[in-house]
Amino acid sequence: MTTDLVTLLGDTLLSGDASIKTVDALTGKSSILLYFSAHWCPPCRGFTPVLGEAYKEYKASGGNEAEVVFVSWDKDLAAFKDYFGEMPWLALPFENNNDLLQGLGKKFDVQGIPMLVALGPDGKRLFEGDGVDPRSLISQHKGGAFPMTPAHVKQLEAEQEKMAKEALKELHSIFPPLCTKSGDEVSFSELLDGWDHLVLLLGDGDASDGTYKAVEKAETIVNSSNAKGLAIVYLGWSLYNDSCNHADFKGKFYTLQQSASDMAEDFKKKIGSLCGGEVGAPHALVLARDESGCPSIVASTSGCRTISTYGSEGYPWSKERIAQLEAAKEGRIAELKEKQTNLQFLKGAGRDGLCTNDGTEVKVDSLAAGGSDAVVGLYFSAHWCPPCRGFTPVLAQLHKDLKAAGKPFEVVFLSSDKDDEAFKEYFAEMPWLAVPFAERSLKEDLSNLFEVQGIPMLVLLKPDGTLLTNNGREAVSFGVEYFPWGPDEMTRGRAEAEQKAIEKKMVAIKSEAMALDEQAAKGVPVVKRLRGEPGISFEHDVAANTLAMNNFPTLGAPEMLVKSGVLYYEIQVLEGQGIPQCGFAGIDFEPNDAYSGQGVGDCANSWGFDGVRQARWHNGSAEWPCTWTAGDVIGFAANIDIGKIAVSKNGSWNDPPNGVVFVNEKIKKGVYPAFSGSGYNLRYNLDGNKNRPFAHAPPPSDMWAGAP
């Protein structure tokens, strides 16, 4: 082993409670798997036991070539210790080591967790850009995935390929009877012989998932030009949650005759081998007949992403077809780049102008003929997008003001609406021009050219096509006086905006302090900011006991900390949209004066409820199927003596999922009311005597006997 791993990981690692030198722990290892994970992350908590069993199996077989090192993204030392205590491998030290822990994530481009990164003895990645996913290998092969060296992975792939070939030969004989959309019996062999391509759609029963609609739409379009082009067989592989039902797909696709999920384990294993082993539903496996009439694999797409992304145009979604489409897209974008000069890329086939919503045409060349101070904005937006609907009136007012001032500013709308009707309805609100909705390819190519990752997005150009900024929303926020938003104006705008923000923040901080004084003078429970940016993350009306939470602050009443008995309080939902996390914070809950994105229930020292996303929160989220709407009164109760937390809706403690939800020893140390939110408004009542009478009664004593 070289010193590269020591340089990368530091001098010491943890083995249980003991420290061990990195060089001693990793010398002689052929592979080192960095395990990026955190206890607050539900997928991590699901995968860690799988990895643990695989690791133990490997070690029990005498394996010693590989080692796993936990890279924690937990939020505090206590959470790290609790989580690492479940793991049989090594870890990077957590305390005072945040720069290294986060730095490794950036170095290896960790976009989400859990994630395994396999390194060689030189500290370099063993697999990059070759489609090898160490996490999938573990899920598929368990202990057999180790030592996860390139040579071992090639061996696994060869074995998998052999298994897949054998499974393909057996499909005709092992496939259960199927039924058509109308309920008639049909065999797999009949479908394979009667259609050009057959998609085995391994589903999760979630009919609300737009993925299935995208697949169904692709099938319809393909078959509109080729009556025997594509047939789809839905196989119930797993259930996304308890409310999902494979039976919902009968009549939409071909399904198994008995039940959408009536599959023997051996059959599932063989189908899984065709998909590469590990299957995360939904998954699409595209089959065709080879020259001998046997099934062959055309494409295998996790999440049906290839079908969702490319639609019917990507049919049959083979690597060759996708490569062809990508090459064509790159060619179109290169052509658009050339036509960016003088805005020529805004012209379409047989069209050299753009129209307003009343049909008035403006020639593209006239836009390009604007003076040196003229600006043309490309506005990527859609009516279904709430931030877009919020920004469009702001942009429209600026457009109006600039026109009234005689300033040469124009906007061209590029719609991401779902259909022409929605486009027309939205465009009717706009005082500018638009690219015709039918020209979807041009809109998509312009989105790719300007790297549009989300909407609304406003790209500002000079009439000659020169890019001023991709962040036109920032320019708009500065106002009319900064037009035409050149470098000097933008620098001045940012400086003045920063100064205004400082002044606004100071006023708000002063208002926060006055609110604390006002509450103390009234003798009511004092609600204060615990987390979030001072002065700008919420609005507090002390007299009305209302909170408008903007940028996910956490507020609470720590002076109400209760260490025995039962603590009860209520909130009334004033606005049912946004993101809430309301409940209790514990004595070890850590405040801070900055935006962290961490609210009530995101750590191990708080417990929260969310009636919008239907989740309960404690060191991460879990499903909790309860919906809160405007006007609902939500009651929260903590029984400190027995370490339980319960919740009610409009006074009901017994209707599931209400009642006792959390049981935790840390509750016995003491808790107080706390709430987090973004775009969420509520009215709190922390004391039925000092605020106002409670709307409903605290929980009856016999309710506490319940278990979550």
N, C-alpha and C positions, 0 to 999 in steps of 0.2 A: 504493500500500500504506500502511495506517495503522500506527501503532505497536503495534497489538494483537498481531500475530504476534511482535514482539520481546518484548513483555511475557510472552507465552505460552511462547516457546521460548528466550528468553535472547538475549544480544547477539551470540553467535558460533555458527557451525556448523562442522563439519569437512567438507572436501572432500579426500579422500585423507588425506595427512599434514599438509595445510595448514589453517589456520583462515581462515574467511571471515565477514565481517559478515552477520548474518541479513538486514538490510535490503537489502544488495547482492544476496544470493542469491535472495531471494523477491519483490522488487519486480517488479510486472507479471505475476505468476503468477495464473491464474484459479483454480487448485486446488493445494493442498498435501496430499500423502498422508503421514500419519504411519504408519510401518511398525513396529509393536510386534513384536519377534522376539528370538530368542536361539539361539545355536549348540547349546545342550544339548537343545533341543526338536526331536525328529525331524520333526514336521509342518512346522516352520519351515524345516528344512534341505531339505525336499522342495519347499516353495513358493518359497523365495528364488530358485532358478534360473529358475523360471517367471516371477516378477516381473522378474528381471534381463533375460531375453530380451524381455519385453514392453516394458520401459523402453528398451532399446537400439533395438528396432524403432521405437518412437515417436520417439526422438531422431533416428534415421537418416532418418526421413521429414520432418524439419525441424520437428517439434513442439517448442514451447517454452513452452506455456501452463501446463504442470503440472510439479511437482517432487515427489520422494520424499525424506522425511527419516527415517532409521533411528532408532528409539527403542529402545535396547538394554536387554534384561533379562538380559544375561549376568551371570555370577557374579564375574568378575574382569576386570581390564584386559587381560590377555593373551588371554583368550577373545574379548573385544570386538574387539581389534585383528585377530585371526585371521579373525573372521567379517566384520568391516567390510571387510577386504581383498578379499573376494569381491564386494563391492557397487559398482555404478557411480554411486550417488547420494550424497546428503549424509547427515550424521549429527549428532545431538546429542553434544556432548562427554561422555565417560563418566566420566573421572576427577573425583572430588570433586563429582559431580553427581547422586547417588542420589536426593535429595529431588525434583528436577525430573523425573527419569526415572520414578520411582514415582508422583509426583503427577499426571503426565499420564495414567497408567493409571487412577487413581482418578477424575480429572475426566471422562474419556471412558468410564468404566465398562467397562474392558477385563477381561473375565472369563477369557479364554484367548488364547493366541497360537498361530500368527501371526494378527495382526489389522491391517487397514488402516482408518484413520480419515481421511475426506476433509474438508478444511477449505477455506473460502473465504478471500479476502484479509483479511477481518475477523477471522479466527481462529475463526469459528463453524463448526459441523458443517454440511456441505452436505446430508447425508442422515440423518435421524433419525426413526424410527417410520414409515418409508414402504417398508420391505422391501428397500431397495437395499443390497446387500452388495458393497463394492468388491473384496474378494478374489475373489468369484465372477465379477465382471465381468472381472477380469484372466484368470482361468482359462478363461473362455469366449471372450473377444474378443482376448486377447493385447494387442498394441500398439494395436489398435483401441479398447480401453477408454478410452484417454487422449483428451482431457485430463480426463475424468470430471467435467465440470461438469453441473449439472442438465439443461441444454439438450441436451448430448451424450448423456446417459443416456436421455433421452426418445426421442431419435433411434434409439438402439440398441434400446430396447424396441419401438418401432414396427417396426423391421426384424425383430426376433425374432417379434413377433406375426404379421407377414406370412408369415414362414417357417413358423411353426407352422400357420397356416391352410392353407398349401399342402401341408404334410406330412399334415394330417388328411385332406385330399381324396384323397391318394395311398395311404392305409393299406390300403384294400381290395386294391389291385393289387400293393403291394410287400411285404406281410407274408408271410414264409416259411410253408410248411405246418406245422401243429401236430399234436400227438398228445394224446389224452385220457389220463387217469390209467391207463386199462387198456391203452393203447398203440395205439388206433385213430386213424386220420388224421382231422383236422378242420381246417377253414379258419378264419381270423380272421373272415371275413364271417358264417360260420355261428354262431360264438360271439356276435358282436355282435348278430345278429338273434335269437338264442335266449335271451339273458339280459338282465335289466334293466340290469345294470352289469357292466363288464369291467375288472379290475384288471391292468395290466401291472406286474408285480413285477420290477424291475430288481435282480438279486441279486448277492451277492459270494461265493456258494458256501459260506458258513459256516453249516452246518446246526446248529451248537451255539448260534447266536445266537437268543436268545429272541424276537427281533422276528418271525421267521418263524412261530414257534408262535403268537404273538399274532394274526398275519394269518390263519393257518389256523383258529384258534379263532373269529375273527370271521366267517369264511366259513361255518363249520359252523352257528353260531347264526343268522345271517341266513337261510340256506337251510332251516333247520328250520321257519321260518314262511312262507317264500316259496321254493318249490322251484326257481324260475328267477330268483332274486334276484341272485346274484353268482357270477361265474366268475373265476378267477385264472390268469393266464398268467405263468409264470416265464421270464425272459430272463436268461441268464448275462452280466452286464455286465462284471464284473471279479472278481478273486480276492482275498479278504482276505489270505490268505497261501498258501504253497506246499502246505499240508495240506488246503486247501479244494477242494471238487469240486462243480461244477454238477450232475453226474449224480445226486447225493444227493437232488435235488428231483424227479426223475422218479417218477411215481406219487403224489406229493403234490399237484401242481398240473398244469395244462396246460403243456406245454413244446414247444420246437421239435422237429420230427420227427427231424432228423438229429442235432443236438447242442444242449444247452441254451445253448451259447455260439456256435452256428453262425450268425453274423450278419455280413452284408457291412458294410463301413465306411459306405457311403452310407445304409444302413438305420439303423445306429446313430446316425448324424448326425441323421437326421430324427426318430428317437425322442427323441434328446437335445434337439432343438429344442422338442419338445412339453413337456419338463420344465424349460424355461427355459435350456437350453444346457449348463450344467455339471451333471453327475450324480455324486453320491456314493452308491454302493450301500451298503445297500439303499434303494430309492426306489420309491414306489408312484404310479402314474398311473391315476386312475379315469376310465373312459370310459363314455359312454352314446350311444344313437342320438338324433339330432335328428329333426325332423319329416320331413326328406327321406331319412332312413335313413343319413346320414353320421355318423361318430363325432364326438362333442363331448367336451371336457374338463370333467369334474365337479370333480376335485380333483387336485392334485399335491403330494405330501408327502415331503419329504426325510427319510430315515431311517425312513420309514413311521410317523413320530411321531404323526400324527393318528389313525391306526388303532390304534397301540399304546396311546395315551392314552385314547381314547374307546370303543374296542372296537366291538362290534356296535351299541351304542346310538347311535354316531355315524354309522352308515350313512345315506347314501352318502359321508359325510365332506366334503360341500360346505361352502363358507364359510357359507352360510345355515343349514345344519343345526348346525354347530359354534357359530355365534352363538346359535342357539336353545337349545342345551344350556348354554352359558355363562350366558345370561340366566336360565335355570331354576335353575342352580346358585346364582347370586347371590341369587335370590329365596328359595331354601331356606335359605341361610346367614343372610340377613336375618331370616327367620322363626325360625331357631334362636337367633339373637342375642336376639330378644325372649323366647324360651322359656328362656333361660339363667337368668332369675329363678327362684329356688327349684328349680333343676335340672330344670325341666320338659322340657328337651331330651333327657333320658335316657329319656323314655317313647317307645313306638313305637305303630304302628297296632294298636289292640286290646290293648295291653300297657301296664300301669302299674307293673310291678315288674321287678326284676332278680333273677337266680338265682345261687347258688353252684354249685360243681361237683357237689354232691350233690342239687341240685334245690331246695334251700331258697330260698323267695322272700322278697325284701325290697322293700317298696314304695318307690318313688322319693320319695313324699311323706314317708315316715318319715326318709329321709336328709335331706330339706330341713328337717325339724323339729328338727335337731340344735341344740345350744346355740351360743353365740357363740364357744366355743373348739373347736368341731368342724371337721374338715377332711375333704374328699372329694377323692380323687386320681383323675384320668383317666389310665390307663396304656396308652399306645400301644406295642405290642410285638408280636413274632412269634417263633416257635420257630426259624425258619430263620436268625435274626439272632444271631450269636455275642455281640455286646455285650449283647443282650437277655437271653440265657441266663446271662450273667455277672451282670447287675443284678437279675434276678428273685429269686434267693435272698436277696440283700441286702435288697430291699424286703419280702420275705416275713418275714424275721427282725424287721425294724422293725415290721411290722404285728403280729406276734405279741407283741413286747415292749410295744407301746403298748396292745394289748388287755389284756395281763396287768396293766398299770398302770392300767387303767380309763379310758384316754384315748379320746375319741370320734374315731376315725380309720377311714375306709373307703376302699377302692380299687375302681374299676370298670375292668375290662379291655376295651380296644378292639383287637381282633385284626387284624393285617396278615398273618395266615397265609394260605397259598395255597389251602387247602381246609378243609372242616369237620372232616375226620379229624385234620389237624394241629392245628387249633384245640382240639379235644377233648383231644388228648394233652397239649398245653401247658397248657391250663386246669386239667387234673387236678392240676398241681403247685401251683396257686394257692389261697390260703385266702380269696379275696375274691369279688366279684361280676363279672359280665360282661354286656355287650350281646350279644344273640344274634348268632351269626356270620352268619346269613342276612340280617341287616339291613346289607348292604354300603353302601347309599346313606347311611344315618345315620352309619356309621363314617367314610366319606369326607368327608361334610359337616362333621363335628366336627373332622376333621383339617384341613380348610381353614379352619374358624373359628378354630382355635388355631394356624394356620400351622405345622403339623408338617412339618418338612423332613427329619427323620431319626429313626430309632428306635434305642434306647428313648427315649421322652419321657414325662415325668410332669408333668401339669398339676394344680396344687393350687387348690381352690376352697373358699370358705366355703359353708355350707348354703344361703345365700340366692343363690348363684351368683356372688358377687363373686370375681374372680380374685386369688389370692394371688401366684402366680408360675407362669410357664411352665417354670421350671427347677427342677422338683421334685427332680431327682436331686441338686442341690446341697443342698437342704434335708435330704434323706435322709442325705447324707454327714455332716451335723452330728450326727445321732443323736437319741435319744428325748428328751434333756434340753432340746432346743430347740423342742419341740412347744409351740404350734401354728404355729410358723414365721411369726409376724407380723413386722413391720418391725424391732422391737427385737431379737427373737430372731435374726433373720437377720443383723443388723448385728453382734451379739455373736458369732454363729457364724462369720461370715467373719473377724472379728478373731482369734478363738481358733484357727481353722483355719490362718490365715496364720502365727500364732506357732508352732503345732505343725509346720507345714511348714518354717519356718526352723530349728527345733530338729532336726528329722529330717535336714534338709539338712546341718547342721553336723556331726552324728554321722556321716553318710555321707561327707562330705568328709574327716573324720578317718580313717574307715575306708579311703578311697582312698589317703591318705598312708601309712597303715600297710601297705597292700598293696604299694605301691611299695618301701617299706623291706624288706618281707619278701622280695620278688623279688630285690632287690639283694643281700641277705644270702645268699641261696641261690646266687647266681651264675647265675641263669637269665635268659633274655631278659625284659626289663621291658615288660609290657603296660600302657599308660596310656590315659586318656581324651584324645582329640584334639579331639572336637567333642561338644557336648551339654551339658545342664545339670549342673553339678557335684553329685555326691552322689545324684541321684535317677534317672538315666537308665539305670543298669545295676547288676547284682550280679556280683561277681567272686569266685570261689572259687580262691584262688591255689594251694592244695594240690592241687585236682582239675583245675586248668587249665580251668575252665568259666566261661562268660559267659552271663548271662541279660540280654539287651538289651531294654529296655522302651520308651523313647521316642526311638528312632532316634538313638542316640549313634554316634560313630565311635571305635573303639579301635585301637591299633596299637603297634608296637615301633620307634619312630624310631631308637633306638640301634642297631638292626640294619641301618641303611642300608648297602646294598651298591652299590659303584660299578664293579665288574668281576666277571666270572665269572657263576655261576648261583646264585640264591637259591631255595630250595625249602622249603615248609612245608605242613602238613596241618591240616584241621579235620574233626571228626566231628560230623555233624548229630545233635543230641539231640532236637530237635523240628522236624518238617517243615512246620509252619505258620508264619504270620507273614511278615515281609519281611526277607530278607538281601541284603546287597551286600558280598561278600567278595573280596579280591584284594590289590592293592598301592597304596600311596600314593607319589608322587614327592617329590623334594627340595623342590619349591615348594608342596606341599600346605599349606593355611593352617588352623591350629587356631583354635577359638574356644570360649568358655565359655557358649554359649547354644544353645538349640534352633534349628536352621536348616532342618531338613528336607533337608539336603544331605549325602549320604554318599559312600562310596567309589564312584567312577565318575561322580558327578554333575558333576564339573569336568574341566578339561583336564589336571589333574595327578594323576589317579588312574584305576585300571582295576579294574572289579569284575565279579563274576558273581552271578547270582541264579537259583537252582534252584527257586524257587517261582513267580515270574512268568515264568520261562524267558526271561531277558533278559541280555544283556551290557551293561556300562555303561562309557562313556567320554565325558564331556561330553554325557551323555544316554544313552538306551537304544536298543538294537536287538534284534531277535529272536535268541534263542539257545535252541533247543529241547532243553533238558536238564532233567530233573526230579530233585531231591534229596529223599530220604525219610529218616526217622529211621534211624540206623545207618550211613548212607553215609559214606565217608571221601573227602573232596575234597582233591586235591593241587593246589597252585599253584606255578608255577615261572616265574622271570623270568631271561632271558638278557640281562644288561646289555650285553655286548659287541656284540650284534647288534640290540638293541632289540626283543626279542620277549617275549611273555607267553603261557604255555600253562596248560592246566588238565586234570586227570584226574578220573575217578570210579572209586573202588574199584580204583585201580592201573592203569586203562586209559587210555593216552594216544592210542590210535589210533582208537577208536570215535567217529565224528562225533556231536555237534559238538565233542568234546574234541580236545586237541592244541593247536597254535598258534592263538590267537584274535586277539591284538593284535600289530601291528607299528607302532612309533612311535618317532621320534627322541628324544622326551623320556625314554623308558625308559633311554636310555644315560647320562643324568645321574645315575641312581641311584634305587632304590626300596627300600621296606621293607614288611613285612606290615601289613595294615590290614583292618578289618571293621566294617561298620555293620549295624544291624538294629533291628527293632521287633517285639516279641512273638516273638523268635527266640532259641533256646538252642543253644550249640555248645561243643565241647571243642577247644581249640587245641593244636597241637604245633609249636612254632617251631624246635626244635633237637633232632635225633634223639639227641644225646648228653646234653644238659642237662635236657630235659623228660622224654622217654622215647623208646625206639626208634620210628622211623617205621613205620607199618603197611605202607607200600608204597615202592617205589624211586622216586627222582627220574627225570625223563625220560631216555631213552637219547640219546646225542649225535646220532644220525641223525634224530631227530624234529624237531630245530630247522630242518631244511631245508624243512619243510612251510610252507605259506602259509595264512592264514585264508580 
